[in-house]
Amino acid sequence: MTEYTLISVLTNYYYWTSIFFLFLQAIAWQIALKNFSLNYAYMFNSLYYPMVLLLSYFVFSEYISFANLFGTMLIIVGLILSKKV
C-alpha cells in the first residue's frame, strides 16, 4: 500500500487539478447565484448526479445497475415536478 506524505500529496498532479476545478466550480456557483434565484440554481445542481452516471459509463466503462438508473430517474422526475410548481 502506498504511503501518503505531505510532500507526495503536494507534488501530485491530480491533487492540484482537482483543486483547480474546485476553484472553477466555486466561481461558477457565485456567478449562478448572482444571476439566478437560489431555488432555481439548486434545481440545476441536482443534475450533477445524472451527469456523473453518464460520464462514468462512457468515460470509464462502469457498470450501471438498476438501482443507479432508478435513482437517476427519481432525480429527473423530481426536477420535472419542481419545474412545474
N, C-alpha and C positions, 0 to 999 in steps of 0.2 A: 504494500500500500504506500502511496506517495505521501511524504511528509510535507505539510504546508508550513512555510515560514513567512514572515513578513516580507522578506526580500523576494521570495518566489511569487507571492501574490502581487506585489507592486511592479514586478517586471513581466507580468503575464499580459499578453496582448488581448486576450478575451476579456479580462477584467476591465481594462481601460476602454475597450469597445463598448462593453455593457454600461459603464459609467457615462460615456459619451451619449449613447442612445437614451439613457435615463434623463440626462440633461435636456436633450431634444424633446423628450416627452413632456417634461415639466414646462418647457417654453410653450409647446403646442397646447397644453392644458390651460395655461394662463391666457393665451390668445382665444381659445374656445370660450372660456368663461367671460372674457371681455365682450365677445360678440353674441353669445347665446345665454339664455337663462340656465340656471343650474340643473333643473329637472330635464331640460332638453339635452344638455351636454352629457349628463349621466346616462340618459337613454342610449346614446351612441357609444358610450363607454362599455355597455354590455355587449357590443358587437365584437369585442376582443375575443371572447370565448369561441364563437363560431370561426373567426379568422384563424385562431391558433389551431383549431381542429383541422381545418382545411390545409393550412400550411404544413402542419406536421405530417399529414397524409401525403401531400405532393412533394415536399422537400425531403423528408426523412423516411418516407415509405412506411409510416407507422400504421398499425392495425387500428381500425375504428370499430369499436364494439357497438352493440345495440344500445347499451346504456349511454355511450357517448352521443349517438345520434338522437336518442330520446331527450337527453338533457339539452342538446343544442336546439332541438325543435321546440322545447318548452321556452327557452330563452327567446327564440324568434317569435313565437306566438305571443309571449308577454310583451315584446316590443310592438307588435302589431296592435294588440289591445290597448296598450298605453298611448299609442299614437292617435287612436280613435277618440280617446277621452278628452 
